[in-house]
Amino acid sequence: MDEAAAPAQPRNPLHGVTLEAMLNALVAHYGWPGLGERIVLRCFTHEPSIASSLKFLRRTPWAREKVESLYAFMLREQRRQPAPAAGPG
């Protein structure tokens, strides 16, 4: 009955992804300025760093939910983009 204790979540894109991994992926994709435009938080717009942002997000559930939402949106957008075509080689 282990399945009942830890149900599989194959359709949940956030399952098993740490907040730090989400934040790193968002910064890599949008950059700090782009992230600060999409989620207006001081930790993203004034001297941003992964460490200070994580500290704030771990204490602030509503802000963490915004980050999780943007991360899920980013993943959906990446899946919609066509794969790059292989050039002549």
C-alpha positions in Angstrom: 0.0 0.0 0.0 2.9 2.3 -0.5 1.1 3.9 -3.5 -1.5 5.4 -1.2 1.2 6.9 1.0 3.0 8.6 -1.9 0.7 8.8 -4.9 2.4 9.3 -8.3 1.8 12.6 -9.9 2.8 12.1 -13.5 0.8 15.1 -14.8 2.1 17.6 -12.1 5.0 19.5 -13.6 6.0 20.8 -10.1 6.3 17.3 -8.5 9.8 16.7 -7.3 11.1 20.1 -8.4 12.6 22.2 -5.7 11.9 25.9 -5.3 15.6 26.6 -6.0 15.5 24.6 -9.2 12.4 26.5 -10.3 14.0 29.9 -9.5 17.2 28.9 -11.3 15.2 27.9 -14.4 13.2 31.1 -14.4 16.3 33.3 -14.1 18.0 31.3 -16.8 15.0 31.7 -19.1 13.8 35.3 -18.4 16.8 36.8 -16.6 16.3 38.9 -13.4 14.8 41.9 -15.3 12.3 39.7 -17.1 11.4 37.9 -13.9 11.0 41.2 -12.1 8.6 42.4 -14.8 6.5 39.2 -14.7 6.4 38.9 -10.9 6.9 42.3 -9.3 8.7 41.5 -6.1 11.5 43.5 -4.5 13.7 40.4 -4.2 13.6 40.2 -8.0 14.1 43.9 -8.8 16.6 45.3 -6.2 19.9 43.5 -6.0 18.5 40.1 -6.8 20.2 36.9 -5.8 19.0 33.3 -5.6 19.8 33.1 -1.8 17.8 36.2 -0.9 14.9 35.3 -3.2 14.7 31.8 -1.7 14.7 33.2 1.8 11.7 35.5 0.9 9.8 32.9 -1.1 10.1 30.3 1.6 8.5 32.7 4.1 5.8 34.0 1.8 3.3 31.5 0.4 1.5 33.8 -1.9 4.8 34.8 -3.6 5.9 31.2 -3.9 2.6 30.4 -5.6 3.3 33.1 -8.2 6.7 31.6 -8.9 5.3 28.1 -9.2 2.6 29.4 -11.6 5.1 31.2 -13.8 7.4 28.1 -13.8 4.4 25.9 -15.0 3.6 28.6 -17.6 7.2 28.6 -18.8 7.2 24.8 -19.1 3.9 24.9 -21.2 5.4 27.5 -23.5 8.6 25.5 -24.0 6.6 22.4 -24.9 4.6 24.4 -27.5 7.6 25.6 -29.3 8.7 23.4 -32.2 11.9 21.6 -31.9 14.8 23.3 -33.7 15.4 21.8 -37.1 18.8 20.2 -37.7 20.8 22.2 -40.2 22.8 20.7 -43.0 25.8 19.1 -41.7 
